[in-house]
Amino acid sequence: MDRISVMKPWLGTAEIDAVAEVIASGWVAQGPRTAAFEEAFAQHQQVAHAVATSSCTTALHLALLVAGVGAGDDVIVPSFSFVATANAPTYVGARPVFADVDAATGNITAQGVREVLTEKTAAIIAVDQGGMPLDLAPLRQLCDELHLVLIEDAACAAGSTYQGAPAGVGADVSAWSFHPRKLLTTGEGGMLTTGNASWAQRARQLREHAMDVSAAQRHSSTLAPQESYGEIGYNFRMTDLQAALGLVQLGKLDAMVERRRALAARYQQAFAGIPGLRCVTDPGYGTSNYQSFWLEVGPEFPVDREGLLAQLASDGISARRGIMASHLQPAYAGHSGTTTALPVTERLTANTLILPLYHQLDEQQQDRVIASVLAQALAAAGGE
């Protein structure tokens, strides 16, 4: 029996041809393809400026820098997120302060943020967890009221919507991931988007060692201009090889979202009414791209999360434990800004799992996953 993976990127001959074209051009580092990808992504996401980076983590790092967040500041983040969300503030000398999340979406809320505000709070990093759009308007109102920077960690959210618009539009600055686990992939890579022209310009310089003349300008000139370095910068660049992939992938994004939403609906229908199983679903204010389809396993289900993972594995199905709780990781023991209990975060991280969901998953394969999940429930019902 073939193994069913939890995720597969949707790549094909168009991506191969695009990368081959870049190789043939001789310009494989950051250059014209990267600029074209930035322009196309900004247009798709309805934002003014997009700055390509080496990863979403480096985009978050730059977002904090251009927003003026630094040593001595507190940044409120969800613990229910990949550890990179909390790591980014530490890179700039700030302290991550962990907030609890909404049980239905796995995202932080304005009320949760209010409960952990400190006198040193300078910014909020809000995550669209697993592609589930966060409720941005209340967070926007809170940040405007308290003069805080609102950063959206939209790593998983390309193709998700909030109030009819693309995710990420309402934040001061957003960061995106193109890791292979995401819908749109460049292998590795990320993007910073913002409506602030000066922030975008500074991010472009910082990602390239803070040079005042870009590499593209230098390499396209016969007599290269003299560059200057006004501050300490970084090497956070994307290559044209990656950008060529991204341009093709961006053209496929809408089809990916449509397919994933159809598959998510099949899961939701299959598990509806099963005691002890709760599927992630769209909130009333937006739509998810279902980058991750997670399932919460409650005490009414015959086996716990670990038992269900073992059942799936025995049937040749690769699932994953749900999102981590960063405040429970050794890296943040004793020196994080955890100021309150995080019961929802700890419940979700202990009881959720991520089921296979990707563009090429067919109905027969998905039926195998559904049957495996329901096997324990059917066995228990038969034994009563």
N, C-alpha and C positions, 0 to 999 in steps of 0.2 A: 504494500500500500504506500503510495507516494506521501511524503511529508507535506503538510500544509504550513507554510511560514506565516508568522504574524504580520509581516509587511514585505512587500517587494516594490522597488521603484519601477515605474513604467517607462522603459527606455527602448529605443528601436533604431532603425537605420537612419532616421532623420537626425538623431543625435550624433551617430557615428559620422555621417556626412558633414555635419556642422563642425565637429572637432577636427576632422581631416582638412577641412577648408582653412581653419586657423593655422594648423601645422604647415600647410602649404604656403601660407602667406609669410611665414617667417616671424610673425609677431605673436608670441605665445604668452607674454606677460601682460600686465594690466595695460589696456590700450583701447582701440576703437570698439571692439566687441563689448568690453565692459561698459563703456559709455552708452552704447546702444541698449544694453540690458538695463542700465539704470533708467534711461528715458522710458523704455517700454514698461518697466515695473511701476514707475511713478504714475504713468498714465493709467495703467490697469487698476492701481490702488487709489486713484483720484487724489494724489498728493502732489505738492509742488516740487519736492526735491527727494532724490534717492541717491544714496552713497553706498556702493558695493564694498563689502568687507570680506575678510577671510573666514568669518563665522558669525553666528548670532551673538556669541559671547563677546567677541570683539566689538560688534555693533553696540551692545549694551554698555561696554566699557567706554566707547566713544560718546554715547548718548549722555552718560553721567558727566564726562569731562566737558562737553560743549554746554551742558546745562549749568555748569558751575558748581557741581556737587563734589565735595572733597573731604579732607581730614576734619574730624570733629562733627560731621553731619550724621544724622540718622536717616536711613532709607527704609520705608515700610515695604515689605515683600511678603508674598505667600510662602509659607513653609512647604505647602503642597505644590511642589514644582521641582524640576531638575535642578540640581545644586548650582548650576551656572547662574541662575537668577540671583541667588544670595551671594555668589562669589563676586559678581561684578562690582557691587558697592565696596567690597573689601579691597579690590584692586586700586581704588582711588582714595583709600584711607577712611572711608565712611563705615558705619556700622549697620548691618541688616537687622531690622526689627521685624519679627515674624508676626503675621496676622493670620487668624483663622479664615476658613473659606465657607462659602455657601454649599450646603450638602448636595443640592441638585446639580450645580454646574461645576463645582470644584474651583470656583474663582473667588477672589477677595471681593468684599463689598464695602460701600462707604461706611456702613455701621461698624463693620469689623475693623476698618482703619481707624475710626474715631476711638475705639477702645484701646488702641496701642500708640496713639500719638504721644510724642515727647516734645520737650521744649526745643530739641535739636532737630526735629523732623524737617528735612529739606525737600524730600521727593518721595514719590510712591512709584514702585514698579508693579504694575498690574498685568497678570498673565492670562491669555486666552488658552486655558488648559486643555490640551488635546484637540484644539481647534474649536472648543466651545466658546462663543463670544462672551466677553465680560459685559456687565451692565455699566457702560461707560458714563452715562449722563450724571448719575449721582456722584461718581468719583470726580468728574469734571467740575461739578458745582462745589464740591468740598475743596478741591485744589485751588479753585479761583478764590474761594472764601478765605483760605488760609495762606494764599500765595505760595503754594507748593508746586513743584514740577511734576507733571504726570507723564510717566514713561510707560509705554505699552510693550510688554514682552510678547510680541505676536509671532513668536518662533513657529508655532503650529497653525497659524490662522490664515494663511494665504487661501483665499476662496471662501472664507467665512464672512458673514455680514452682520451689521448692527444697525437696526432701524433703517434698513433698506440700502445702506451704504457699505462699502468694504470695511472690514475690521481695520483698526489702526488709524482711521482718519481723524478722530477727535482728540487724540493725545498730543502732547507737545512734541514728542519724538517717539518713534516706534522702532523696534528691532525685529528682524525676520531671520529665520533659519532655512537653509537649503540642504540640510543633512539628508542622507538617503531615507531616513525614517519619515521625512516630510513629503507632502504631495509633490511639490516642485523641488527638484534636487539639482545641485551642481556638483555632487560628490561631497564636498565641503563648501562652505560659503555662507554669507549672510548679507543683509542689507539694512541700512539705517534710512528711515524716511522722516521727513519733517516739513512743516510749512515755513520754518524759519531759515531764511536764506543765509544769514551769517553763521548759524549753527552748521548748516550743510557745508559751507565753504571751509569752516574750521575743521570739520570732520574729514573732509577730503585731504587737507594738509596733514592732519595728525596721523591718518592711516598710512601716509607715505613719508615717514620720518620728519614731518613738519616742514618739508621743503616748500619754499614759496614759488617754485617752478615745478610743474608736474613732470613725471617721467615721460609722459606722452609728448609734452612740449619739447623736452630735451632731445628725445630720440627722433623726433620728426624734423629737427633742424640740422642743417649741415654744420653750422657754427652754433653749438649749444649755448644758450644763455647761462650766465653764472648764477648758481642757486645760492640761497641763504637759508639758515635754519634758526628760526626765531625762538623756538622752545623745544623741549624734549618731545620727540614724536615716537611713532611705532611703525612696525611693518605689519599692517593689517590689510594688505591688498588682496584683491581677487585677480585671478589670471583670466586672460581672454579665452583660454581653453574651457574654464568653468563657465564663463559668461555665455559662450556659444551654446553650451548645454542648456543654460538657463533660458535663453531666448526661445529655444525649441520647446522646452518644458512649459514656459509661460503660455505658449500658444495652445497647449493641451490642457491647461488648468481647469477650464470650465467643464470639459468633458470628464476630467477626473472627479470633480466635485459632484457632478450629476450621477456618475456611477456609484460613488461611495455613499451618497445619500440614499440611493435605491437599495444598496446592500444593507445599510443601517436600518432601513425600514423593514426589511425582511427579518433581521434579528429582533427588532422591537415587537413585531407581530408574533414571532415564534415564542418569545419569552413572556408575553403579556399574560398576566394572571397566574404565573407560576409563583407560589409562595416562596419568599426568600430570595428572589431575583429581581433586581432593579436595573433597567437599562438607562444609560445616559440619553437624554432627548433634548431637542431644541428648546431654548427658553422662549418666552412670548415675544421678546424684543429682537430676536435675530435668528440666524440660521448657521448651523455648524457645517464645516467641511468634513467632519468626522475623520480627522487625522488619526485619532485613536478612538476605537469604540470600546468603552469600558462598561463593565458589569459589576454591580455590587452584590456580594453574596451575604445574605443575612442569616440569622440563627434559625429561621424556619426551613432553610434548605437542608437536605439530608447530609451534605458534607460542607466543610468550610472551604475557604478560598484555596488553601493548600491542597485539600483533597480534590477539588475540581481541577486544579492545574495538573495534578497527577493523573486524573482520569483523561484529560485531553492529551497529555503526553503519551499515555499508553495507547491512544488511538492515532498516534502519528501527527498530532496537531500541536504546533508551537504557539502557546499563549505567553503572556508576560504578567508579572505582578503589576499592580497599579502604580500610580505616581508615588514617588518617594516623599517622605517628610524630612526636609532638610534639617530641621532643628534637632532631629534625633541622630544625625550623623556625627561621628567622632570629630570631624573638622570643626563643628560649631559647638561642641560641648564646652560649656563654661565661659565662652566669650562671644556668644551671639546676643542679640537684643531681645530675646524672648521675655516678654513682660506679663504674659497672661497664658492661661491654659488654652490648648488648641485641640479640643475634643473632636471636632468634625474632621480636622486634618488627620488625626491619629486613627479615627475609625475608617476613613476612606483608604488610607495607605495600608491598613491591615486587612481590609475586606474586599478590595476591588481587584479585578484583573482585566487585561486588555485582550480582546479576541482578534483573530485574523481579519484584516480588512484591507484590501488593495484592489487596484483597478482590474487586474487580470483574474481575480477570484471569481470562479463561475458558480452557478447556483448548485451544481452537484457537490462541489467542494464545500460550499457554505452549509448545505444540508448535512454534510458529515460533521461539521462543527456543531450545528444545532443538535443533532442526535447525540453527540458525545456529552454536551452540556446537560441534556435532559435525561440521560441514561440513569443517573442516580435517582432523580425524582420519580421516574417511571418504576424503577426497582422498588423504591420505598412504598409507592402507591400499591404495587402488586403484592407487597408483603403484609399489608394491613388487612 
